[in-house]
Amino acid sequence: MTGIINWFKTIFILEITGEIALKLVPPKYKEFIAFVMKLILVMAIIIPLLNIKNADISEITDGISNGFKTYSKENDNVSQALYNTSDKKMAEKIISEDINSTAASYGLETVSVKCSFTSDMTAVSMINVYVKENNIAGNDNIDRLRTDIAGRYEISVEQIDIREAGVSG
């Protein structure tokens, strides 16, 4: 990004220098000076564009590629960028995979995961999870999983319904 700012500074300085030169030279040389300054200005604009492969544009390309990502994790929280997609099935798949791996870390196996989103797809409104326990840990692991999921998706624990498979109610 600094390369682009420096490029604009150079163009600005050349333009100002050209205007000063036009004010200082005799009238019979103004046309020649104006022509030369325009050539220099055009060169200052075009050369960096032709040499773009060597320019320091990594910040720009990183910003563009990050803008197209629909899923990222930051500090173990699923980014809100996940929901900035109109593809509800893709968002559900990503959330389901995340919850499956999180549940496995608590010794729970997920049977199904269902998600509801806000109408503008900017947040999760409800998560329903059915699990099987792989060990005899009781509801303590389910409560810890519920708290973990609430933190990951920045929703309240009341918006997360986790039940053991086969249990209704």
DSSP file (Angstrom, degrees, kcal/mol; ACC not computed):
  #  RESIDUE AA STRUCTURE BP1 BP2  ACC     N-H-->O    O-->H-N    N-H-->O    O-->H-N    TCO  KAPPA ALPHA  PHI   PSI    X-CA   Y-CA   Z-CA
    1    1 A M     >        0   0    0      0, 0.0     4,-2.0     0, 0.0     3,-0.2   0.000 360.0 360.0 360.0 -35.3    0.0    0.0    0.0
    2    2 A T  H  >  +     0   0    0      1,-0.2     4,-2.7     2,-0.2     5,-0.2   0.837 360.0  60.2 -64.9 -30.9    2.9    2.4    0.7
    3    3 A G  H  > S+     0   0    0     53,-0.5     4,-1.9     2,-0.2    -1,-0.2   0.899 106.0  46.3 -61.9 -40.7    4.1    1.8   -2.9
    4    4 A I  H  > S+     0   0    0     52,-0.2     4,-2.3    -3,-0.2    -2,-0.2   0.905 112.0  50.6 -68.9 -41.8    0.8    3.2   -4.2
    5    5 A I  H  X S+     0   0    0     -4,-2.0     4,-2.3     1,-0.2    -2,-0.2   0.923 111.4  48.4 -62.1 -43.5    0.9    6.2   -1.9
    6    6 A N  H  X S+     0   0    0     -4,-2.7     4,-2.5     2,-0.2    -1,-0.2   0.874 108.4  55.1 -63.6 -36.5    4.5    7.0   -2.9
    7    7 A W  H  X S+     0   0    0     -4,-1.9     4,-2.1     2,-0.2    -2,-0.2   0.932 109.6  45.9 -60.5 -47.5    3.4    6.7   -6.6
    8    8 A F  H  X S+     0   0    0     -4,-2.3     4,-2.5     1,-0.2    -2,-0.2   0.879 111.1  53.3 -64.8 -37.5    0.7    9.3   -6.0
    9    9 A K  H  X S+     0   0    0     -4,-2.3     4,-2.8     2,-0.2    -2,-0.2   0.923 108.4  50.3 -62.0 -43.5    3.1   11.5   -4.1
   10   10 A T  H  X S+     0   0    0     -4,-2.5     4,-2.6     2,-0.2    -2,-0.2   0.922 111.3  47.7 -60.9 -44.9    5.6   11.3   -7.1
   11   11 A I  H  X S+     0   0    0     -4,-2.1     4,-2.2     1,-0.2    -1,-0.2   0.918 112.8  49.4 -62.5 -43.1    2.8   12.2   -9.6
   12   12 A F  H  X S+     0   0    0     -4,-2.5     4,-2.4     2,-0.2    -2,-0.2   0.931 111.6  48.0 -62.3 -46.4    1.7   15.1   -7.4
   13   13 A I  H  X S+     0   0    0     -4,-2.8     4,-2.8     1,-0.2    -2,-0.2   0.903 111.6  50.5 -62.4 -42.1    5.3   16.5   -6.9
   14   14 A L  H  X S+     0   0    0     -4,-2.6     4,-2.4    -5,-0.2    -1,-0.2   0.900 110.2  50.2 -62.8 -40.0    5.9   16.2  -10.7
   15   15 A E  H  X S+     0   0    0     -4,-2.2     4,-2.0     2,-0.2    -2,-0.2   0.929 113.0  45.4 -64.6 -45.2    2.7   18.1  -11.4
   16   16 A I  H  X S+     0   0    0     -4,-2.4     4,-2.4     2,-0.2    -2,-0.2   0.922 112.6  51.3 -64.2 -44.1    3.6   20.9   -9.0
   17   17 A T  H  X S+     0   0    0     -4,-2.8     4,-2.6     1,-0.2    -2,-0.2   0.902 109.3  51.1 -60.0 -41.9    7.1   21.1  -10.3
   18   18 A G  H  X S+     0   0    0     -4,-2.4     4,-2.2     2,-0.2    -1,-0.2   0.901 109.4  49.6 -62.6 -42.2    5.8   21.4  -13.9
   19   19 A E  H  X S+     0   0    0     -4,-2.0     4,-1.4     2,-0.2    -2,-0.2   0.902 111.9  48.4 -64.7 -40.9    3.5   24.2  -12.9
   20   20 A I  H  X S+     0   0    0     -4,-2.4     4,-1.5     1,-0.2     3,-0.3   0.927 110.3  51.6 -64.3 -43.7    6.3   26.1  -11.2
   21   21 A A  H  X S+     0   0    0     -4,-2.6     4,-1.6     1,-0.2    -2,-0.2   0.887 107.3  53.4 -60.4 -39.4    8.6   25.6  -14.2
   22   22 A L  H  < S+     0   0    0     -4,-2.2    -1,-0.2     1,-0.2    -2,-0.2   0.836 109.1  48.9 -65.7 -31.5    5.9   27.0  -16.5
   23   23 A K  H  < S+     0   0    0     -4,-1.4    -1,-0.2    -3,-0.3    -2,-0.2   0.780 113.7  46.6 -76.1 -26.8    5.7   30.1  -14.3
   24   24 A L  H  < S+     0   0    0     -4,-1.5    -2,-0.2    -3,-0.2    -1,-0.2   0.714  96.5  79.8 -92.0 -21.7    9.5   30.7  -14.3
   25   25 A V  S  < S-     0   0    0     -4,-1.6     5,-0.1    -5,-0.2     0, 0.0  -0.493  89.2 -95.8 -88.5 156.4   10.4   30.2  -18.0
   26   26 A P    >>  -     0   0    0      0, 0.0     3,-1.9     0, 0.0     4,-0.7  -0.318  39.9-107.7 -64.5 153.3   10.0   32.8  -20.7
   27   27 A P  H >> S+     0   0    0      0, 0.0     3,-0.8     0, 0.0     4,-0.5   0.796 116.0  62.9 -55.0 -32.8    6.7   32.6  -22.7
   28   28 A K  H 34 S+     0   0    0      1,-0.2     4,-0.3     2,-0.1     3,-0.1   0.722 108.3  42.7 -69.9 -17.3    8.5   31.3  -25.9
   29   29 A Y  H <> S+     0   0    0     -3,-1.9     4,-2.8     2,-0.1     5,-0.2   0.487  88.6  91.1-101.7  -5.8    9.7   28.1  -23.9
   30   30 A K  H <X S+     0   0    0     -3,-0.8     4,-2.8    -4,-0.7     5,-0.2   0.894  85.6  50.4 -59.1 -42.7    6.3   27.4  -22.1
   31   31 A E  H  X S+     0   0    0     -4,-0.5     4,-2.1     2,-0.2    -1,-0.2   0.921 113.1  45.9 -63.5 -43.2    5.0   25.2  -24.9
   32   32 A F  H  > S+     0   0    0     -4,-0.3     4,-2.4     2,-0.2    -2,-0.2   0.924 114.2  47.8 -64.6 -45.4    8.2   23.1  -24.9
   33   33 A I  H  X S+     0   0    0     -4,-2.8     4,-2.7     1,-0.2     5,-0.2   0.907 111.1  51.4 -63.2 -42.5    8.3   22.9  -21.1
   34   34 A A  H  X S+     0   0    0     -4,-2.8     4,-2.1    -5,-0.2    -1,-0.2   0.911 110.7  49.0 -61.3 -42.6    4.6   21.9  -21.0
   35   35 A F  H  X S+     0   0    0     -4,-2.1     4,-2.1    -5,-0.2    -2,-0.2   0.930 113.1  46.1 -62.2 -46.9    5.3   19.1  -23.5
   36   36 A V  H  X S+     0   0    0     -4,-2.4     4,-2.5     1,-0.2    -2,-0.2   0.909 112.3  50.5 -63.7 -43.2    8.3   17.7  -21.7
   37   37 A M  H  X S+     0   0    0     -4,-2.7     4,-2.5     1,-0.2    -1,-0.2   0.874 109.1  51.5 -65.3 -36.5    6.5   17.8  -18.3
   38   38 A K  H  X S+     0   0    0     -4,-2.1     4,-2.6    -5,-0.2    -1,-0.2   0.910 110.1  49.7 -65.1 -41.0    3.5   16.0  -19.8
   39   39 A L  H  X S+     0   0    0     -4,-2.1     4,-2.4     2,-0.2    -2,-0.2   0.929 112.2  47.3 -61.5 -45.4    5.9   13.3  -21.1
   40   40 A I  H  X S+     0   0    0     -4,-2.5     4,-2.4     2,-0.2    -2,-0.2   0.906 112.6  49.9 -62.9 -41.3    7.6   13.0  -17.7
   41   41 A L  H  X S+     0   0    0     -4,-2.5     4,-1.5     2,-0.2    -2,-0.2   0.915 110.7  48.8 -64.2 -43.6    4.2   12.8  -16.0
   42   42 A V  H  X S+     0   0    0     -4,-2.6     4,-2.8     1,-0.2     5,-0.2   0.914 111.8  49.8 -62.1 -42.4    2.9   10.1  -18.4
   43   43 A M  H  X S+     0   0    0     -4,-2.4     4,-2.5     1,-0.2    -2,-0.2   0.902 107.9  53.6 -62.6 -40.7    6.1    8.1  -17.9
   44   44 A A  H  < S+     0   0    0     -4,-2.4    -1,-0.2     1,-0.2    -2,-0.2   0.810 114.4  42.6 -64.6 -29.2    5.7    8.4  -14.1
   45   45 A I  H  X S+     0   0    0     -4,-1.5     4,-0.7    -5,-0.2    -2,-0.2   0.905 120.0  39.5 -81.6 -43.9    2.2    7.0  -14.4
   46   46 A I  H  X S+     0   0    0     -4,-2.8     4,-2.2     1,-0.2     3,-0.4   0.884 103.1  64.2 -79.5 -40.9    2.9    4.2  -16.9
   47   47 A I  H  X S+     0   0    0     -4,-2.5     4,-1.7     1,-0.3    -1,-0.2   0.903 103.2  48.1 -56.6 -46.7    6.3    2.8  -15.8
   48   48 A P  H  4 S+     0   0    0      0, 0.0    -1,-0.3     0, 0.0     7,-0.2   0.868 111.6  52.0 -62.3 -32.2    5.1    1.5  -12.4
   49   49 A L  H >< S+     0   0    0     -4,-0.7     3,-0.9    -3,-0.4    -2,-0.2   0.877 110.6  47.1 -69.8 -36.0    2.1   -0.1  -14.1
   50   50 A L  H 3< S+     0   0    0     -4,-2.2     3,-0.3     1,-0.2    -1,-0.2   0.774 115.5  46.4 -73.1 -25.4    4.4   -1.9  -16.6
   51   51 A N  T >< S+     0   0    0     -4,-1.7     3,-1.4    -5,-0.3     4,-0.5  -0.056  73.6 125.9-105.4  30.3    6.6   -3.0  -13.7
   52   52 A I  G X   +     0   0    0     -3,-0.9     3,-0.7     1,-0.3     5,-0.2   0.749  61.1  68.7 -64.9 -24.7    3.8   -4.2  -11.5
   53   53 A K  G 3  S+     0   0    0     -3,-0.3    -1,-0.3     1,-0.2     4,-0.1   0.787 106.3  40.7 -66.2 -25.0    5.3   -7.6  -11.0
   54   54 A N  G <  S+     0   0    0     -3,-1.4    -1,-0.2    -6,-0.1    -2,-0.2   0.483  94.7 108.1 -97.7  -5.1    8.1   -6.1   -9.0
   55   55 A A  S <  S-     0   0    0     -3,-0.7     2,-1.6    -4,-0.5     3,-0.1  -0.311  81.3-110.2 -73.6 157.2    5.9   -3.6   -7.1
   56   56 A D        +     0   0    0      1,-0.2   -53,-0.5     2,-0.1   -52,-0.2  -0.641  66.4 135.6 -87.4  82.8    5.2   -4.1   -3.4
   57   57 A I     >  +     0   0    0     -2,-1.6     4,-2.4    -5,-0.2     5,-0.2   0.146  27.0 112.3-115.6  18.5    1.5   -5.0   -3.8
   58   58 A S  H  > S+     0   0    0      1,-0.2     4,-2.4     2,-0.2     5,-0.2   0.868  76.8  54.5 -62.2 -35.9    1.4   -8.0   -1.4
   59   59 A E  H  > S+     0   0    0      2,-0.2     4,-2.1     1,-0.2    -1,-0.2   0.900 109.4  47.8 -64.0 -39.4   -0.8   -6.0    1.1
   60   60 A I  H  > S+     0   0    0      2,-0.2     4,-2.3     1,-0.2    -2,-0.2   0.944 113.2  46.1 -66.7 -47.6   -3.4   -5.3   -1.7
   61   61 A T  H  X S+     0   0    0     -4,-2.4     4,-2.5     1,-0.2    -2,-0.2   0.872 112.4  51.4 -65.8 -35.6   -3.5   -8.9   -2.9
   62   62 A D  H  X S+     0   0    0     -4,-2.4     4,-2.4    -5,-0.2    -1,-0.2   0.912 110.3  49.5 -64.7 -41.5   -3.8  -10.2    0.6
   63   63 A G  H  X S+     0   0    0     -4,-2.1     4,-1.6    -5,-0.2    -2,-0.2   0.898 112.0  47.9 -64.0 -40.4   -6.7   -7.9    1.3
   64   64 A I  H  X S+     0   0    0     -4,-2.3     4,-1.1     2,-0.2    -2,-0.2   0.933 112.8  47.3 -66.6 -46.0   -8.4   -8.9   -1.9
   65   65 A S  H  X S+     0   0    0     -4,-2.5     4,-0.6     1,-0.2     3,-0.4   0.880 111.7  50.9 -66.0 -35.7   -8.0  -12.6   -1.2
   66   66 A N  H >< S+     0   0    0     -4,-2.4     3,-0.6     1,-0.2    -1,-0.2   0.836 104.6  58.7 -68.1 -31.3   -9.2  -12.2    2.4
   67   67 A G  H 3< S+     0   0    0     -4,-1.6    -1,-0.2     1,-0.2    -2,-0.2   0.793 105.5  49.1 -67.2 -27.0  -12.2  -10.3    1.1
   68   68 A F  H 3< S+     0   0    0     -4,-1.1    -1,-0.2    -3,-0.4    -2,-0.2   0.585  87.4 103.4 -88.9 -10.3  -13.3  -13.4   -0.9
   69   69 A K    <<  -     0   0    0     -4,-0.6     3,-0.1    -3,-0.6    -3,-0.0  -0.493  48.6-170.6 -72.7 140.2  -12.9  -15.9    1.9
   70   70 A T        +     0   0    0      1,-0.2     2,-0.4    -2,-0.2    14,-0.2   0.421  69.7  43.4-108.1  -1.0  -16.2  -16.9    3.4
   71   71 A Y        +     0   0    0     12,-0.1     2,-0.3    10,-0.0    -1,-0.2  -0.972  58.8 145.3-148.6 129.7  -14.8  -18.8    6.3
   72   72 A S        -     0   0    0     -2,-0.4     7,-2.6     7,-0.1     2,-0.5  -0.980  33.1-134.9-155.2 156.3  -12.0  -18.1    8.8
   73   73 A K  E     -A   78   0A   0     -2,-0.3     2,-0.4     5,-0.2     5,-0.2  -0.958  18.3-177.6-115.0 132.5  -11.3  -18.7   12.4
   74   74 A E  E >  S-A   77   0A   0      3,-2.3     3,-1.7    -2,-0.5    -2,-0.0  -0.982  75.5 -17.2-130.4 119.9   -9.9  -16.0   14.7
   75   75 A N  T 3  S-     0   0    0     -2,-0.4    -1,-0.1     1,-0.3     3,-0.1   0.882 125.5 -57.3  53.6  43.4   -9.1  -16.9   18.3
   76   76 A D  T 3  S+     0   0    0      1,-0.2     2,-0.4     0, 0.0    -1,-0.3   0.623 113.8 118.5  62.7  16.4  -11.2  -20.0   18.1
   77   77 A N  E <  S-A   74   0A   0     -3,-1.7    -3,-2.3    76,-0.1     2,-0.5  -0.917  70.5-119.6-107.8 139.3  -14.3  -18.0   17.0
   78   78 A V  E     -A   73   0A   0     74,-1.0    -5,-0.2    -2,-0.4    -7,-0.0  -0.661  39.2-114.5 -77.8 127.4  -16.0  -18.6   13.7
   79   79 A S    >   -     0   0    0     -7,-2.6     3,-1.6    -2,-0.5     4,-0.3  -0.212   9.1-125.9 -64.8 149.0  -15.8  -15.3   11.8
   80   80 A Q  G >  S+     0   0    0      1,-0.3     3,-1.3     2,-0.2     4,-0.4   0.674 104.2  80.0 -67.0 -16.0  -18.9  -13.4   10.9
   81   81 A A  G >  S+     0   0    0      1,-0.3     3,-1.1     2,-0.2    -1,-0.3   0.754  76.6  74.4 -61.9 -22.2  -17.7  -13.5    7.3
   82   82 A L  G <  S+     0   0    0     -3,-1.6    -1,-0.3     1,-0.3     3,-0.2   0.873  97.5  45.1 -55.7 -38.6  -19.0  -17.0    7.3
   83   83 A Y  G <  S+     0   0    0     -3,-1.3     2,-1.0    -4,-0.3    -1,-0.3   0.513  85.6  92.9 -89.0  -4.1  -22.6  -15.7    7.1
   84   84 A N  S <  S+     0   0    0     -3,-1.1     2,-0.4    -4,-0.4    -1,-0.2  -0.100  72.9  89.3 -81.2  40.8  -21.8  -13.1    4.5
   85   85 A T  S    S-     0   0    0     -2,-1.0     6,-0.1    36,-0.4   -15,-0.0  -0.977  72.4-142.7-134.3 147.5  -22.8  -15.5    1.8
   86   86 A S  S    S+     0   0    0     -2,-0.4     2,-1.4     1,-0.1     3,-0.2   0.518  80.0  99.0 -85.0  -4.1  -26.2  -16.2    0.3
   87   87 A D     >  +     0   0    0      1,-0.2     4,-1.8     2,-0.1     3,-0.2  -0.664  47.8 175.8 -87.0  89.4  -25.3  -19.9    0.2
   88   88 A K  H  > S+     0   0    0     -2,-1.4     4,-2.6     1,-0.2    -1,-0.2   0.864  76.8  56.2 -63.6 -38.2  -27.1  -21.2    3.3
   89   89 A K  H  > S+     0   0    0      1,-0.2     4,-2.3     2,-0.2    -1,-0.2   0.890 106.7  49.8 -63.5 -39.2  -26.2  -24.8    2.7
   90   90 A M  H  > S+     0   0    0      2,-0.2     4,-2.3     1,-0.2    -1,-0.2   0.918 111.4  48.6 -65.0 -43.4  -22.5  -24.0    2.6
   91   91 A A  H  X S+     0   0    0     -4,-1.8     4,-2.4     1,-0.2    -2,-0.2   0.916 111.9  49.4 -62.8 -43.0  -22.7  -22.0    5.9
   92   92 A E  H  X S+     0   0    0     -4,-2.6     4,-2.7     1,-0.2    -1,-0.2   0.896 110.4  51.2 -62.7 -39.9  -24.6  -24.9    7.5
   93   93 A K  H  X S+     0   0    0     -4,-2.3     4,-2.5     2,-0.2    -2,-0.2   0.919 111.0  47.2 -63.6 -44.2  -22.0  -27.4    6.3
   94   94 A I  H  X S+     0   0    0     -4,-2.3     4,-2.1     2,-0.2    -2,-0.2   0.922 114.6  46.3 -64.8 -44.1  -19.1  -25.3    7.7
   95   95 A I  H  X S+     0   0    0     -4,-2.4     4,-2.7     2,-0.2     5,-0.2   0.914 111.8  52.1 -64.4 -42.2  -20.9  -24.9   11.0
   96   96 A S  H  X S+     0   0    0     -4,-2.7     4,-2.6     1,-0.2    -2,-0.2   0.919 110.3  47.6 -60.7 -45.1  -21.8  -28.6   11.2
   97   97 A E  H  X S+     0   0    0     -4,-2.5     4,-2.0     2,-0.2    -1,-0.2   0.893 112.7  49.8 -63.5 -39.0  -18.2  -29.6   10.6
   98   98 A D  H  X S+     0   0    0     -4,-2.1     4,-2.1     2,-0.2    -2,-0.2   0.921 113.0  45.4 -65.3 -44.3  -17.0  -27.2   13.2
   99   99 A I  H  X S+     0   0    0     -4,-2.7     4,-3.0     2,-0.2     5,-0.2   0.880 109.3  56.7 -68.7 -37.4  -19.5  -28.5   15.8
  100  100 A N  H  X S+     0   0    0     -4,-2.6     4,-2.0    -5,-0.2    -1,-0.2   0.938 111.4  42.2 -58.1 -47.0  -18.7  -32.1   14.9
  101  101 A S  H  X S+     0   0    0     -4,-2.0     4,-1.3     2,-0.2    -1,-0.2   0.868 115.1  50.4 -70.6 -35.0  -15.0  -31.6   15.7
  102  102 A T  H  X S+     0   0    0     -4,-2.1     4,-0.6     2,-0.2     3,-0.3   0.924 110.6  49.0 -67.1 -43.5  -15.8  -29.5   18.8
  103  103 A A  H ><>S+     0   0    0     -4,-3.0     5,-2.5     1,-0.2     3,-1.3   0.884 106.2  57.4 -63.1 -38.7  -18.2  -32.2   20.1
  104  104 A A  H ><5S+     0   0    0     -4,-2.0     3,-1.5     1,-0.3    -1,-0.2   0.851  99.1  59.4 -61.5 -33.8  -15.6  -34.9   19.5
  105  105 A S  H 3<5S+     0   0    0     -4,-1.3    -1,-0.3    -3,-0.3    -2,-0.2   0.715 106.4  48.6 -68.2 -18.5  -13.2  -33.0   21.8
  106  106 A Y  T <<5S-     0   0    0     -3,-1.3    -1,-0.3    -4,-0.6    -2,-0.2   0.272 124.7-103.1 -99.6   8.5  -15.8  -33.4   24.6
  107  107 A G  T < 5S+     0   0    0     -3,-1.5    27,-2.4     1,-0.3    28,-0.5   0.753  82.6 126.9  77.3  24.6  -16.2  -37.1   23.9
  108  108 A L  E   < -B  133   0B   0     -5,-2.5     2,-0.5    25,-0.2    -1,-0.3  -0.902  49.6-148.4-116.9 143.7  -19.5  -36.7   22.1
  109  109 A E  E     -B  132   0B   0     23,-3.5    23,-3.4    -2,-0.4     2,-0.3  -0.949  19.3-133.9-111.0 125.7  -20.5  -37.9   18.7
  110  110 A T  E     -B  131   0B   0     -2,-0.5    21,-0.3    21,-0.2     3,-0.1  -0.586  20.1-176.5 -81.5 138.9  -22.9  -35.7   16.7
  111  111 A V  E    S-     0   0B   0     19,-3.9     2,-0.3     1,-0.4    20,-0.2   0.794  72.9  -9.6 -96.1 -43.3  -25.9  -37.4   15.0
  112  112 A S  E     -B  130   0B   0     18,-1.3    18,-2.5     2,-0.0    -1,-0.4  -0.990  53.7-159.0-155.6 152.9  -27.2  -34.2   13.4
  113  113 A V  E     -B  129   0B   0     -2,-0.3     2,-0.4    16,-0.2    16,-0.2  -0.998  12.2-177.4-133.0 127.9  -26.7  -30.5   13.4
  114  114 A K  E     -B  128   0B   0     14,-2.8    14,-3.1    -2,-0.4     2,-0.4  -0.986   6.6-164.8-127.2 139.0  -29.3  -28.0   12.2
  115  115 A C  E     -B  127   0B   0     -2,-0.4     2,-0.4    12,-0.2    12,-0.2  -0.921  10.2-160.5-124.7 147.0  -28.9  -24.2   12.0
  116  116 A S  E     -B  126   0B   0     10,-2.7     9,-2.9    -2,-0.4    10,-1.6  -0.970  16.4-159.6-120.0 143.1  -31.2  -21.3   11.7
  117  117 A F  E     -B  124   0B   0     -2,-0.4     7,-0.2     7,-0.3     2,-0.0  -0.789  26.0 -97.4-118.4 160.6  -29.9  -17.9   10.5
  118  118 A T    >   -     0   0    0      5,-2.5     3,-2.0    -2,-0.3     5,-0.1  -0.336  47.6-101.7 -66.9 162.2  -31.1  -14.4   10.8
  119  119 A S  T 3  S+     0   0    0      1,-0.3    -1,-0.1     2,-0.1    -2,-0.0   0.794 123.9  48.7 -62.0 -28.7  -32.9  -13.1    7.7
  120  120 A D  T 3  S-     0   0    0      3,-0.0    -1,-0.3   -36,-0.0    -2,-0.0   0.354 109.0-123.5 -93.0   7.6  -29.8  -11.2    6.5
  121  121 A M  S <  S+     0   0    0     -3,-2.0   -36,-0.4     2,-0.2    -2,-0.1   0.795  77.8 120.4  58.3  32.6  -27.5  -14.2    7.1
  122  122 A T  S    S+     0   0    0      1,-0.2     2,-0.3   -38,-0.1   -39,-0.2   0.533  74.6  14.2-101.3  -7.6  -25.3  -12.1    9.4
  123  123 A A  S    S-     0   0    0    -40,-0.1    -5,-2.5    -5,-0.1     2,-0.4  -0.992  76.9-102.8-159.4 159.9  -25.7  -14.3   12.5
  124  124 A V  E     -B  117   0B   0     29,-0.4    -7,-0.3    -2,-0.3     3,-0.1  -0.724  26.6-174.9 -83.4 134.3  -26.9  -17.7   13.7
  125  125 A S  E     +     0   0B   0     -9,-2.9     2,-0.3    -2,-0.4    -8,-0.2   0.727  67.8   3.0-100.8 -27.1  -30.3  -17.5   15.4
  126  126 A M  E     -B  116   0B   0    -10,-1.6   -10,-2.7     2,-0.0     2,-0.4  -0.972  54.7-162.3-159.3 141.9  -30.5  -21.1   16.6
  127  127 A I  E     -Bc 115 160B   0     32,-2.3    34,-3.0    -2,-0.3     2,-0.5  -0.995   6.4-167.1-129.1 126.7  -28.5  -24.3   16.6
  128  128 A N  E     -Bc 114 161B   0    -14,-3.1   -14,-2.8    -2,-0.4     2,-0.4  -0.962  11.4-179.4-113.1 125.9  -30.0  -27.8   17.2
  129  129 A V  E     -Bc 113 162B   0     32,-3.3    34,-2.7    -2,-0.5     2,-0.5  -0.988  15.2-163.4-129.7 131.8  -27.6  -30.6   17.9
  130  130 A Y  E     -Bc 112 163B   0    -18,-2.5   -19,-3.9    -2,-0.4   -18,-1.3  -0.970  22.8-178.5-111.8 128.7  -28.3  -34.3   18.6
  131  131 A V  E     -Bc 110 164B   0     32,-2.7    34,-3.3    -2,-0.5     2,-0.4  -0.860  25.6-147.4-128.0 157.3  -25.4  -36.2   20.1
  132  132 A K  E     -B  109   0B   0    -23,-3.4   -23,-3.5    -2,-0.3     2,-0.4  -0.971  28.4-125.9-115.7 139.1  -24.4  -39.7   21.3
  133  133 A E  E     -B  108   0B   0     -2,-0.4   -25,-0.2   -25,-0.2   -26,-0.1  -0.704  14.8-165.7 -85.9 135.4  -22.1  -40.0   24.2
  134  134 A N  S    S+     0   0    0    -27,-2.4     2,-0.3    -2,-0.4   -26,-0.1   0.543  75.8  26.9 -92.3 -10.3  -18.9  -42.1   23.7
  135  135 A N  S    S-     0   0    0    -28,-0.5     2,-1.1     3,-0.1     3,-0.4  -0.824  91.9 -94.4-140.5-179.8  -18.2  -42.2   27.4
  136  136 A I  S    S+     0   0    0     -2,-0.3    -3,-0.0     1,-0.2    -2,-0.0  -0.556  75.0 123.1 -98.4  67.9  -20.0  -42.1   30.8
  137  137 A A    >   -     0   0    0     -2,-1.1     3,-0.7     1,-0.2     4,-0.2   0.580  55.4-150.5-105.0 -13.1  -19.5  -38.4   31.4
  138  138 A G  T >>  -     0   0    0     -3,-0.4     3,-0.7     1,-0.2     4,-0.6  -0.286  51.2 -35.4  77.0-162.8  -23.2  -37.4   31.8
  139  139 A N  H 3> S+     0   0    0      1,-0.2     4,-2.6     2,-0.2    -1,-0.2   0.563 117.5  86.1 -75.1  -8.8  -24.7  -34.0   31.0
  140  140 A D  H <> S+     0   0    0     -3,-0.7     4,-2.2     1,-0.2    -1,-0.2   0.914  90.8  46.8 -59.4 -43.4  -21.6  -32.2   32.1
  141  141 A N  H <> S+     0   0    0     -3,-0.7     4,-2.5     2,-0.2    -1,-0.2   0.872 111.0  52.3 -67.0 -36.0  -20.0  -32.6   28.6
  142  142 A I  H  X S+     0   0    0     -4,-0.6     4,-2.5     2,-0.2    -2,-0.2   0.920 110.5  47.7 -65.2 -43.2  -23.2  -31.5   26.9
  143  143 A D  H  X S+     0   0    0     -4,-2.6     4,-2.1     2,-0.2    -2,-0.2   0.901 112.8  48.3 -64.6 -40.4  -23.3  -28.3   29.1
  144  144 A R  H  X S+     0   0    0     -4,-2.2     4,-2.4    -5,-0.2    -2,-0.2   0.896 111.7  50.1 -66.3 -39.7  -19.6  -27.6   28.4
  145  145 A L  H  X S+     0   0    0     -4,-2.5     4,-2.8     2,-0.2     5,-0.2   0.919 109.1  52.1 -62.6 -43.7  -20.2  -28.1   24.6
  146  146 A R  H  X S+     0   0    0     -4,-2.5     4,-2.2     1,-0.2    -2,-0.2   0.919 111.4  46.5 -58.8 -45.2  -23.2  -25.7   24.8
  147  147 A T  H  X S+     0   0    0     -4,-2.1     4,-1.9     2,-0.2    -1,-0.2   0.901 112.5  50.3 -64.6 -41.7  -21.1  -23.0   26.4
  148  148 A D  H  X S+     0   0    0     -4,-2.4     4,-2.3     1,-0.2    -2,-0.2   0.929 111.4  47.4 -63.0 -46.4  -18.3  -23.5   23.9
  149  149 A I  H  X S+     0   0    0     -4,-2.8     4,-2.4     1,-0.2    -1,-0.2   0.895 108.8  55.2 -63.4 -40.7  -20.6  -23.3   20.9
  150  150 A A  H  X>S+     0   0    0     -4,-2.2     5,-1.8    -5,-0.2     4,-0.6   0.903 110.6  45.9 -59.5 -41.3  -22.2  -20.1   22.4
  151  151 A G  H  <5S+     0   0    0     -4,-1.9     3,-0.4     3,-0.2    -1,-0.2   0.897 111.7  51.3 -68.0 -40.4  -18.8  -18.5   22.6
  152  152 A R  H  <5S+     0   0    0     -4,-2.3   -74,-1.0     1,-0.2    -2,-0.2   0.896 120.7  32.3 -64.0 -40.6  -17.8  -19.6   19.1
  153  153 A Y  H  <5S-     0   0    0     -4,-2.4   -29,-0.4    -5,-0.1    -1,-0.2   0.324 105.0-123.3-103.5   6.8  -20.9  -18.2   17.4
  154  154 A E  T  <5 +     0   0    0     -4,-0.6     2,-0.3    -3,-0.4    -3,-0.2   0.901  69.4 122.4  52.4  49.1  -21.5  -15.3   19.8
  155  155 A I      < -     0   0    0     -5,-1.8    -1,-0.2    -6,-0.2    -2,-0.1  -0.847  66.9 -92.1-129.4 168.7  -25.0  -16.3   20.7
  156  156 A S    >   -     0   0    0     -2,-0.3     3,-1.6     1,-0.1     4,-0.1  -0.439  31.6-116.6 -81.0 157.8  -26.6  -17.1   24.1
  157  157 A V  G >  S+     0   0    0      1,-0.3     3,-1.4     2,-0.2    -1,-0.1   0.749 113.8  67.2 -65.0 -22.2  -26.7  -20.7   25.5
  158  158 A E  G 3  S+     0   0    0      1,-0.3    -1,-0.3     3,-0.1    -2,-0.0   0.721  92.9  59.9 -69.4 -19.5  -30.5  -20.5   25.2
  159  159 A Q  G <  S+     0   0    0     -3,-1.6   -32,-2.3   -33,-0.1     2,-0.5   0.377  93.9  78.4 -87.9   4.6  -30.2  -20.4   21.4
  160  160 A I  E <   -c  127   0B   0     -3,-1.4     2,-0.7   -34,-0.2   -32,-0.2  -0.961  60.2-169.5-119.5 119.5  -28.4  -23.8   21.5
  161  161 A D  E     +c  128   0B   0    -34,-3.0   -32,-3.3    -2,-0.5     2,-0.5  -0.917  10.3 175.7-110.0 108.7  -30.5  -26.9   21.9
  162  162 A I  E     +c  129   0B   0     -2,-0.7     2,-0.3   -34,-0.2   -32,-0.2  -0.960   6.5 168.6-116.5 125.1  -28.3  -30.0   22.5
  163  163 A R  E     -c  130   0B   0    -34,-2.7   -32,-2.7    -2,-0.5     2,-0.3  -0.940  38.8-105.7-132.3 154.1  -30.0  -33.3   23.2
  164  164 A E  E >   -c  131   0B   0     -2,-0.3     3,-2.3   -34,-0.2   -32,-0.2  -0.605  52.7 -95.0 -75.2 139.8  -28.9  -36.9   23.4
  165  165 A A  T 3  S+     0   0    0    -34,-3.3    -1,-0.1    -2,-0.3   -32,-0.1  -0.297 112.2  22.2 -58.1 133.0  -30.0  -38.8   20.3
  166  166 A G  T 3  S+     0   0    0      1,-0.3     2,-0.5    -3,-0.1    -1,-0.3   0.275  96.5 112.9  92.5 -10.6  -33.3  -40.6   21.0
  167  167 A V    <   -     0   0    0     -3,-2.3    -1,-0.3     2,-0.0     2,-0.3  -0.834  46.5-171.5 -97.2 128.9  -34.3  -38.2   23.8
  168  168 A S              0   0    0     -2,-0.5    -4,-0.1     1,-0.1    -3,-0.0  -0.722 360.0 360.0-112.1 164.3  -37.3  -36.0   23.1
  169  169 A G              0   0    0     -2,-0.3    -1,-0.1    -6,-0.0    -6,-0.0   0.545 360.0 360.0 123.6 360.0  -38.8  -33.2   24.9
